[in-house]
């Protein structure tokens, strides 16, 4: 492994944070799950949605913009949008016009949005966005949060009859932050029922949101539960968006729709004003068209929030944009020397074409500077026991939040009802052991898995969701879906140790510097 | 009241169903509004009870998971608790 271009000070944060410190932190989160859940309302008087902390450490306005992209504003990436708006080449109102036109033409088929603002009001808001620069890094960016983020001007229904008609009186912290940074909310994205499964008509199992790559065939899922965000970003109805992940709900739909998405370390991003599912496993995650865009959005929202104690006392967010900026020089390279582990059986998926895509992906990574591939990493002791049912779950958490709604009418929960009732059947002994098992798993991932490698290419996200570790998904090629015969994107999932977002973004940036999968867009639906 | 069997035998599905229904009734959660058995419905009693039985039986798996009573995670030293105890050894 070559190690060019590395200085002593240029180190990612994952190597500088004590393993023991993060274990201690997560143990604290687990132990205060009950008491901590009431804290946000207690400290709400501090002011909801402060939205005053968005900063991009790196100025992206000087990054290159693809020739001709300006002719089709919705093709512009988030980085290109920011750069062109900053240079005065495009006005925020033009971006709103372009996205509103596409939403008007195609959302009737794609059904990506649960609620949309009035076009005139959005244009007026675009005209009043701050001047830009470091104080408004997202100026002109047309964004979509999932419908479980509170918005003061749009209903927040969580994809469920349980929240039908709910109108919050404030913005979630991250929504307020995006808006304060000049971002514009073009719609609330449809989602699976209370953050589970694909988006459906409330209280039924009838699908709504379509996969942007299969708009005419509802059988091919958009993924869940951040279905609408993935479809909107892939179909160019929004430049980027926000999802939430308790069990794969950002990375899953992102990989199904050719996006680059990141679920950061637990606590990096405020959950204040997000409909909860689990106090200890919920995460906010940017969903974008490439690694740089994901980094920009993460940079804008990764701040401590007095209304969410889980975000307080963490290491300050490093420069994600720097990490995701292609490493300069001749041959492609990951910014920092990185050992990339391969999950056991990584090339033995049931689908041969997926195996071939993975082989090509790993072969390219092997040719990338600063990379050493570690085949067949050894999984931590008792892996199956610690990650399988029942110890690998999040028992009781959803029930605790929804007892009054369960008493009102269990039918409102639709097909997700068991998930919300189960906590009432589980013993305190099980709950304690689930928490202990989770800490044992995290300890062993840090001391047994991430001693072999810095990041790991993995199949699923479950063990990383439960332990709060960062995960990134990115497209690696196209494949024919066996059921529908459609040509659809496939993604790779890569996970890291605590605060390893920079390394994940650097790997994705190196891959995307020499491939074009992230530039492919689905054809427009027939309307 | 029937005394529990000694040694305990695995409860039947019917016994677990009664336990589940009683538990929800105690909490004021009415699941009788669900259809008895309807594959077309988003949820029915049959599926809900089957899931509940599975969860209860998984509790046994969790109970069987043995953790060393002396198990503890490594924590930073001095631990955060020293803010209260004043013991910074």
Interface residues (C-beta under 8 A of the other chain):
Chain A: X18 X20 X21 X23 X24 X27 X28 X203 X204 X205 X385 X389 X390 X391 X403 X406 X407 X409 X410 X411 X413 X414 X415 X417 X418 X421 X422 X424 X425 X426 X427 X429 X430 X433 X434 X436 X437 X439 X440 X443
Chain B: X20 X23 X24 X27 X28 X29 X30 X31 X33 X34 X42 X43 X47 X48 X51 X52 X55 X56 X58 X59 X61 X62 X63 X65 X67 X71 X73 X74 X75 X76 X79 X80
